[in-house]
Amino acid sequence: MTIIFFYIIFLFSSAPVHADTIHLKNGQAAEGLITRQDTASLDLDLGDTSVTFSNAEIDSIQRSTPEQTAAIAALWEKNKASSRQKDMVAKEQRKKSLEEWRLRTAEEEALKKADARKRHLMEANTRRAPVVVDETGHLITTVLLNGNVPASLVVDTGAPMLLLSAGVAAQLGYPLENMPGARDIVVLNGKHKAAPVVLKSVVLGEAYEVDVPAYVLLDEDPEITGAFKDGLLGLSFIARFHVALDTNNGQLLLRKD
């Protein structure tokens, strides 16, 4: 049979305490406390495990005194209690680490879900409109005014109002010769007569807005129409959205909170 041998050393400030010693016929020895012995074998407690020896293997036995046996048993119990305490601390630490990991995981999942919901809401609130870049670098887009008049406008975040040419204003049915509130506005560093209006609706791609303030030019100027097509898409419309440019797909992205 295969035999595992343990050598236990106990250190005290006084004389050393000896365990029961089993001397084997093969010249080796094992130390512990004998817990059972009969005519065939004995059990030797090694403190954290037990091993059985047959009497045929044993050459001689050196027993400890009752006092030594009690001292060894007490020391073993102390060591076991210390081990149990260490195991308990380690178990609590593992439990704490596991709970912290679960908490972090739950927080990360919650953030992912929140980000996903936010992206979903942003996507749901985003409207798209096609734009093109002309030879001068202007962004050009097409809108539908009052439900029936299309207009090609330059996207201009520096213009405070949506501005329409006299030709588009005429298509919308505005009486250019007698518009109330006419005033001078500066366009292309020159003064031009314009009148304020409120457009019933402005449709830009998927975006739809009503009651949009605008100005209509009262005179047709080739320089303006050559530079700005049918007018400018200014802040009176644009400021109602968070606007971004998707250059890859040639789109304006218009999102509301």
Buried (B, 14 or more C-beta within 10 A) or exposed (E): EEEEEBEBEBEEEEEEBBBBBBBBEEEEBBBBBBEEBEEEBBBBBBBEEEBEBEEEBBEEBEBBEEEBBEBBBEBBEEEEEEEEEEEEEEEEEEEEEEEEEEEEEEEEEEEEEEEEEEEEEBEEEBBBBEBEEEEEEBBBBBBBBBEEBEBBBBBBEEBBBBBBBBBBBBBBEBEBEEBEEBEEBEBEEEEBBBBBBEBEBBBBBEBEBEEBBBBBBBEEBEEBBEBBBBBBBBBBBBEBBBBEBEEEEEBBBBBEE
